[in-house]
Amino acid sequence: MLPTSFFLPLWLARSALALAPSGPWDAFNFAPKSRTVYATVIRTSAGTVTNADNLLRATGSATLDPESWVTLDFGQEARGLISLNFDDVGDNSSLALSFTESPSFIRPTASDDSTFPDATTTYDGVLPVAAPLPTGYWTQPAYALRGGFRFLTLVSTGADALMLSNVSCAISFMPHFADLRAYTGYFSAPDPGFHDPDFLTKIWMAGAYTVQTNTVGLHTGRQIPVVSQGWANNATLGIAGPIIVDGAKRDRAVWPGDMGIAVPTQFVSTNDLIPTRNALGTMFSNINPVTGALPESGPPLSQLGSDTYHCWTLIGTHNYYLYSGDIEWLQTIWANYTKAVAFLENKVDPAVGLMNITGLRDWARQGGGGFNAEGNAIFYRVYLYLPPSPILIASPQVLVTSASLASAMNLSSLSDAWTKNASDVKTAYNTAFWVPELGMFRDNMTTTLTPQDGNSFAVLFNLTTSPAQAASVSAGLEKNWNALGAVAPELPDTISPFIGGFELQAHFTAGNATRAMDLLHREWGYILYTNLSVQSTLLEGFTANGSLAYRANVGYNDDPAYTSHSHGWSSGPTSALTIYVVGLSVTAPQGSAWLLSPNLAGLPSAEGGFETPLGWFGASWTVSTRGGTTTFSVSVDVPEGTAGVFALPQELRGGSVSVKVDGRAAVLGANDDMPLSGGKHTVSVVARG
């Protein structure tokens, strides 16, 4: 049994974290080495621009004649205030700045849209710097912070030429980090079956960088109501900062559904959980004190009316506690937390055994009301992990940590009741939604539509009743794919990397690592390499044919310029590669208990790890096959005093297997797994047949 002090307070734990080991993977880290960055190339220009290449460095000037413009390419997603020197200007010189993430919207007359979706794609316009221009150093006004861009276009709009120099961007995301490359986790694996053998490492890094760009200062939210023209990013986002939001360019607000993907990414890459605590605290601080309803999004949007996003705040609380062990914070929100659970319970129809969803707002999926499969799967996930306290985490050492909370809340009785409710929901879910002839779950009790989200969640959250049922759902989900990824039946003509991230995990969970890797290659391979994207952070979504007109007719007013190119909800591969391919995950707060369950996924090797306040958790494995014999070896390095389980890779099950741990023969249990203690170990497996 671990002492109470085993779980460090978060504010002490953060300073104790160490960096991930250095290695070849560092070459693919997208985070800038300095908070002051310069463009890397001149993308294009028009009119007469003299010495344009000088705009790529701190010294040397370039001259723009009237009606001339030049586009600077920063090489990847950037965010922050632009500074430059006006070296020589005339009385009638003036300048305009245009920003875009996608090269599709490079133009001298407008930025891509971040304020409001408009079919003209020009709502944001440009940032003007009117005559008379100052001489010397100039910095973009703070209110006009551009949340995300790759391309900056400088336009000479006056009657006189102007001379510029030292055009730079002061990176403003993750304001509490001195070194943006100071990752506490890493992942690396060769991908010999894909056109880029470094793809898996790159996409892991792209997800990590995406969430970094979504971690922002407290007073940098999009103004709501929106400004009548242009943009303004100086609204307050919550109770404290830094804080995690949904996207770099927009919406720039707390969205707890997005956090269901973004926070696991955050944990395995930087373990920067303070922004998550601030985001969750913001949601609980805005609870309806009478009904217990939580908002769908944080301020300044503060949208209401989403039962699913209400659930995601509760799920996010579990994730935060699992990763941080921050019991002190949990105590501060517990009263609102239980009130929020009661709000959901009051929506359960006792005759059906399921939640009647009346708060219809969601991730943009259609047809989500009533007794809906997706909403009830998320509701079950809340029940399954509630409370995020030691009672439902069968780990005696955790009980000591939270004994006072368990006593005060009488959690033993509460957890028994919630466990029974979860079992009842699972039974009702299968009765209401399972369609044997389709081999999948239907969206509601009056349709044959089989949704991507509800089916992915059913497998991932263990609503399936057998491995065969999970395998059937996994096979059914593949029928929605095209060459670019999984098209969601519940939002036609749409590929959503948000729901796709859960589907990716569901295929791994169902024992179909090869199918998971296929989806990863299709969907996120397109996101990372298409010349429509920013090619460093991850697209919010796209259409079935790969266009940027995501949600064109569902809230985005036919405005492809409004689509975000850096959305944390699209970063599912980052945590999935760590948890399912390397196979390492935590199963109790801070990793006092852990699981090592690699999936070979057709790869020859993989390695990675992450930090928690308890120390380093890392693993690496290799596999080779000769004749009918497969040799697999995995090394694990985890903190002393923790307890883990090793599970044999799915690909090695079903034949004759011999196992050694640290050179000594070992025996697997009935579930092809065995316990491992903390420390360093090597597990060797020889499989025949």
N, C-alpha and C positions, 0 to 999 in steps of 0.2 A: 504494500500500500504506500502510495507516494504521499509525502507531507503536503500540507496546505500550500506552503511556499513554492511547491513545484510549479504552480501556475503563476507566472509573474504578471503583475499589472502591465497593461499594454504600454503605458508611457515609460515604464522601465525597460520593457522587453524590446521596444523599437531600437534603442541605442545599443542593445546587445547583439543585434543581428550582424552577421558577417556577409561578405560578398560571395557570390557563386564563384567556383573555380574558373580561371581563364582557360581559353582553348580556341580552336579554330572557329567555333560558333560565334565568337566575338566579332568576327568580320561581317556578320549579318545583322548586327545590332543597329537598328535604325535611329536610336536616340542620339541626338547631336552631342558632340564632345564639348561644346561650349554653349553658353546661353546666348551668345551673340553669333548669329549665322549670316552668311552671305550666299547669294545665288551662285549656282555652280556653272550655268551656261546661259547664253543668250538664246532664248527660244525662237523669237522672231522680231522683226521690226518693220516699220513703214515710214515713208518720208525720208528725211535726212537726219541720221543719228551718227555723230562722229565719235570714234573711240569708245564704242559701246562696251567693249570688253573691260574697260576700266571700272564698270559698275559691278564687277564680280569681286572686287577687292577693296581694301580700306583706303588705298591711295590711287591718285589719278582721276581725272575728270572726263566726263562725256558731255557732249553738247547735243541738245534736241532742238531742231529748228521748229518754227510754228507748224502745227498740225502734224507733227511727227510723233511716233510712239515706239516703245521698245518693251518687250516682255522678258522678264527675268524668271528663270526656272531655278527654284531652290532644291530641286532634285528629289524631294519627298515632302510629306505633309509638314507644314510649319504653322506656328501660331504665335502672335505677339505684335508689338508695336513696331512699325517701320520708322527708322530714322535715316536722315540723309543730310548732306551739306548742299546748300545753295551757294555755289561758288561765284557765279556771275549771272545776274538777272537784269532784265530791262524793266522799264516802268509798266509795260504791258505784258510781262511774262506771267503765266499762270500754269498750274499743274493739276492733273487729276490722277488718282490712283484707282486701279481696277484689280480685283482679286478673283481667283477661281481655284478650286481644287482640280477640276477636270480640264484637260486641254480643249475639250469641246466648247468651252465658254470663255476662251481667250478672246478679248475684244476691247477696244479702246473706249467703248461707250457705256459699258455696264459690267458689274461683277456678277458672279453667280448668285443665286438668291438664297439668303439666310433669314430674312425678316418675315416674308410672307410668300406663299406660292402663287404665282401669277403666270398665266399662259404666255405672256410676252417674254418671260424669263428675265426681265430687266427691272424688277421691282427695286432691287438694292441700288442700282445705279453705280455711281463712282463716288469716291471721296475727293471733293474739290479742295484745292489750296489756291485761293483767289489772289489776284493782284491787289495791292503790291506785295510781291513775295519778300520775305525777310532774306537777309544775307547771313550766311553762316549755318549753324546747326539747327535742324528742325526735327521734331518728333511728332508722330501721329497722335492726335488727342486720345486720351484714355477711353473715353466713351465709344470711340470708333474702332476699338480693338476688333480685329478680324479673327474669328474663332478658329478657322482652319483654311489653309490655302496652300497651293504649291507654286502657283504662277502669280507674279505681280507685274502689272502693266503700268508703265509710266507714260503719261500722255501730255505733250506740250499743247495746251489749249489756248494760249494767248497769241497776241500779234507779234511778240518779241521772242527770240530764242532764249534758252536758259541752259546753264552749265551746272551739272550735278556731279556729286562724288559720294563715296562712303555710304552706299545704300545697304542697310543691314536690318535684320529683324531681331528683336530682343525676345527670346522664347519665354512665354509666360505660363505655360502649363507646368504642373507639379511645382508650384512656387516654394514649397517647403523642402525640396531636394536640391542640394548643391551640385551633385553629380547625377545627371539624368541617366547615365549608363551604369549606375551602381545597382545592378540587378542582384537579387538574392536567390534567384533560381535560373536554371538554364535547361535547354533540351538540344540534343543533336542526334541525328540519324541520317544515314545515306538513304537515298530513294532511287535505287537503280532502275526501277520500272517506269519512272516518269521522265519527261523530256528535260527537266532540270534536276540533277541528282541532289541538289541542296535545297529542294523545295520545302521539305518538311521543317528544316531548321529555319528557313526564311519565314514560313507562315507562322511558326511559333513566335518569332520575333515581331512579325507584323501585328499579331494580336496583342502582344505585350505593349508595343508602341502605341497602338490604337487607344488602349485604356490609359496610358500615360497622357495622351493628348486630351482625354476626357476628364482629367483630374485638374480642377481649376480653382482660382481664387474666389472667395465668397461673393465679391461684388462685381462679378463679370458675367452675369446672366443676360439673356435677351430681354429687352424691355417689352413688357406686356401691360396695357395694350400696345401693339406694335406701332412704331413711328410711321408717319404718313409717307415718308420716302427715306431712302438710305437705310441705315442700320444703327443700332445702339446696343452695346453689350456692357451695361453698367448697372444692371438690376441685382438685387440681393437674392441669393439662392437658398438660404436656409439659416440654421441657428449658429453655424460655425463653419469655418473653412480651414484647410482646403476641403473640397467636396467633390464627389464623383457625379458626373452628369452623363447624359445619354450620348451626346455627340460633340465634336469639336466645333464645327461650323454652326450647327443647330441640332436640337432645340435648345441645348445648353440649360437643362433643368434636370432635377432628380427624377428618374423613372425607375421604380423598383423592379418592373419586369425585366428591363435591360440589365439590371444588376444581377439577375439570375445567371447570366452568362459572364458579365464583365468582372464580377467580384472573384469567382474562381480563377479567372485569368490574372487578376491583380495579385491574388495570393501566391500562385506558383511562379510569378515573375519578379515582383518587387516586394511582396508582402507589405504593401503600403496600405494598411487597413484604417488609418485615421480618417481618410475621406469617406470610407464606407460607414464608419460609426457616425460621422456628422450627417451623412445622407439619411441613414435610418432614424437618427434622432430627430431630424427635420420632419420626417413623415409622422412619427409618433406625436410630435409637438403640435401637429395640425389635425389630430384626431377629432372627430365630432364627439364632444363630451357626453352627449345624450344617447346617441345611437351606437357609438363605437366604430363608426365608419371611418376608414382611412382614405385619404385622397389618392387619386390615380397618379398624380405627379406633384413635385414640389413647387414652391414659389420660384418665379413670379407667375408661372402658368397656373398652378394650384387647381388643376382640373379634377372634377369629382365624377363619381358614378362608374366605378370599375370594380366589380367583385374579384376579378382575376388579379388585378394589380394590388388590391387589398391583400390577397393571399401572398403575393410576391414579397410584400414588406415583411410578412411573418416568416416566410422562407428565408429571406435575406438575413433576418435576425438569427435564425439557426446557423446559417453559413458563417456569419460574423463570429458568433460564439464558438463554433467549431474550430475556426482558424485561430482565434485570438485567446480564448479562455477568459474573456473579460467579464467576469461575474459581477464586478462592481457596476459596470454599465448596465448589465442585464437587470439588476435590481432596480435601477432608476426608471426603467421603462415598463417594469413588470405589470403594474396596475393597468396601464393602457394596453399592454400586450394581451392580457386575459380578456379585457373588454372587447378588443378587436376579434378575438376568437369567438366570443359570445355573439357578436354581430353575425358571423358566418353561421353559427349553429342555429340561430333564429330563422335562417333561410331554408333549413332542411325540412322537407315535406315528410312527415313520419310515414305516410302511406306509401311513398316511393323509396324513401331512404337516401335521397340525393338532395343536393342543394339546388334550389330554384334560383337561377341567376337572373337578377333584375337590373344589376349594374352592368350595362352592356358594353361599355367602352373597353377596348382591348388592344392588341398589337396591330389591328387593322383587319383581322380576319372577319368574315361575314357570318351571320347566322349564329351568334353565340348565346342567345338567351334561353331561358327555361331550363329544362334538365339537359344540359349540354355536356358532352363527353370531356372536352378540353377543360372547362371550368371545374368540373367535378374531379378530374385527375389532379389538378393543382390543389383543390381543396383537400383531397386525400393526402397529398404530399405535406400539407400543413399539419394535418392530424398525425401523420406518420412520424413527424419529427418534433411534435409539440409535447411538452415544452422543450425549448432548447436548453435544457437543464439536465443535471445528472440523472434524473429519475428514469428517463427513457433511453439513456445511453448506458447500457448495462456494463458499467465499469466502476467497481468499488472505489478506486482511488479518486474518482471525480466526486463521489458522494461526500467525501471528507471536505473537499474544497467548498462545496455549497451547502453544507449541513444547515447553516442558519437560514438560508433561503428556503430549503425544503421544509424545515420545521415551521417557518412563518406562514408559508403558503399551503401547508398540508399537501404537498405535491404527490405524495404516494397515492392518495385517493384520487386526486385529479388525473394523474397519469393513467391509472387503471381505467377510469371512465373514458379518457380520450383514446386509449388503446382499443377498447371495445368499440367505440364509435368508428375508428378507422377500419376495423374488421367488418363492421356493418356496411360501410360505404363501399368497400371492395366487393362484397357480395352483391350489393345493389347495382354497382357499376357493371359487373359482368352480366347480370340479369337483364339490365336495360339496354346495353350497347353492343354486346358481342353478337356477331352475325356469323354463325358457323360456315354457311355456304360461301361467304366472302373471305373468311379467315382473318377478319379485322373488326375493329370497333367502329360503329357508326357514330355520326355526329350528334344525333338526338334520336328520340324514340319514334319519329315520324319520317325518317329519311333513310336512304341507302348510301348517302355520301359518307365516305370514310376519310376523315381529315388527317392531314399530316401532323398537326399539333397533338390532338387527342390520342392518336395511336403511338406517337413517339413518347409522350408522357406516360402512357399506360405501361410500356416496356420499361422505361427508365425509372419510374417510380414504383415498380413492382406491383402493378395492378393486374398483371397477367397471373394465371394460376398454375402454369407449367412451362417448362422450357420449350415444349412443342408449340404452345400458344404464342410465346414471345418470338420464336423463329418464324411462325406464320405471319405475324405482324411485320416483322423485318422484311420478309419477302414481298409482302403486299405494298409496303412503302416504296420499294424500288420501282414499282410499276408507274409511279408518278414522275420518274426522272426523264430528263432529256439530256442532250450533250453537255449542258451547262449546269445541271444540278437538279434539285428536287422542286418541282412545281407544286404549289400548295393548292389542293382542291378547294379549300375554304377561302382562298383569295385568288381566283383564276388569273392566269397569265402572270403570276408572280413567283419569283424565287426569293425566299426570305432566309438570309443567313442566320437570323435569330432562331427561327423554328428549325432551320437546317442544323444549327448547332446542337439542338436537343436530339434531332434525328440521328446525327452522327454518333452521339453517345449511346442512343438506343441500339444501334447496330452492334456496337462493341458489347453492350450489356447482353444482347441476345446471342452472343457468341459468333458474330459474323464480322470479324475484323477485316476480312478482304472486302466485303461490301462497304464497310465504313471507309476504308481507304479509297475505294473507287469514288464514293461521294465526295470525299475530301479533295481528290484530284480534280474532279469536274467543277465543283462549285467554287472552292477557294482558289483553285488554279486559275479559273477565269478571273476572279476578283483581283488576284495579285498581278496578273500579266496583261489583262486587257489594256489597250492604249486609251480607253475611255477613263480609266481610274487613276488615282494618285500613286498607285504602285508602291505603297509603303504602309498605308493603313487600310482599313477594310470597309467596303461599301455597305451602306445600310440595307440595300436591296436592289433588285433589278428585274426586268421583265423576262419572260420565258425565252425571248430571242436575244437577250443580252443588252438591251437598250437601258438607258438611265431613266426611262419614264416610269419609274417605280411608283405605284399607287397613283397613277395618272388620274384615274377617275374615282379614287377613294381617298379624298382629302387633300391631294396635292395639285389639284386644278390644272392638270396637263402641263406641269412645270418640271421638266427633267433637271433644270438647274438647281432645284430645291433639294434634291437627293443629297444626303450626307455621304461623304467619302471616308469618314472616320467615326464609326459607330461601334461602341464597345459591345453591343449585343451581337455583333458579327464575329467575335473573337473566340468562338467555341473551340476551334482546333488547338488553341494554346493549352488550355487545361486538359483537353481530351488526350493530347499526345503525351502529356506528363502522366495522367491518371491511368490511361488504358494501354498505351504503347510501352513506355518505360514501366508502367504498372504500379506506380507508387502513389498512395493516397493516405490521408489521415482519417481515422474513424472515431476519434475522441479528441476533445479540445487540445489544441496545440500539438497534436500528434502523440499523446501519451499512449494511444493505440493506433496502429497503422496496418495497411494492407499492401502486400507486394504481389500483384497479379498481372504479369506482362501478357500482352498480345503480340504475337510475332508479325502478323499482318504482312507477310511476304518480305520482310526486311531481314538483312543479315545481322543487324545490331542496332542498339539504341542506348542512349544514356541521358541522364538528367537528374534534377533534384530541386529542392527548395529549402528555405530556412523557416523555422518557427522559433518562438522564444526559447524552446528547449534545445535548439541547435540545428545541425545539418541533417537533412534527409536526402540521401542520394542512392542511385542504383544504376547499374550498367549491365547489359547482357549481350551475348553473341550466340549465334546458332549456325550450325552447318549440317548438311546431310550428305552422306556418302553411302551409295547402295540403298539399303533399306533402313539405315541407322541414322538417327538424328541426335546430335550432341548439342545440348543447351547448357549455358553457364551464366549465372547471374550473381553479381556482387552487390551487396547492400551495405550501406553505412548510415546508421541511425543512432540517435542518442542512447546512451546507457540508461537503464531504468525504464525504458519504454517496452511495450509488448506488441508483437506483430503476428501476422499470418501470411505464409507464402502459399499461393495457389498456383498449381501447375497450369501453364498456358493451354488454352483450349485446343490448340493445334497438336499438342502432344498427348492428348487423352485418347483412351480407347485401345491402346496396344500394351505391349510389355514395357514397363518403365522401371528403371533403377535410379535411385536418388541418393546423393551424398550431400551432407552439410559439413563444410570445413574438413572435407576428406573422410568423414565417417558415414557409414551407411545410415540411411534414415528411411522411415516408413510414412507414406502419405495416408491420410485418413480417408473415410468413405467418400468425402467430397473432393478428393484429389488435392487436399491442402494439409498444412501442418503448421504448428506454432513456431515462431522464431522470437528469440529475445532481442533486446536492444544491443547495439554495438556493431561490429563488422562481421559479416558472414559471406561465404560463397556457397551457393547451391548449384550442384552439378547434376544434370539429368541426361541419361542415355535412354532413348526411346526407340523401340523396334516394332515394326508392323504398322 
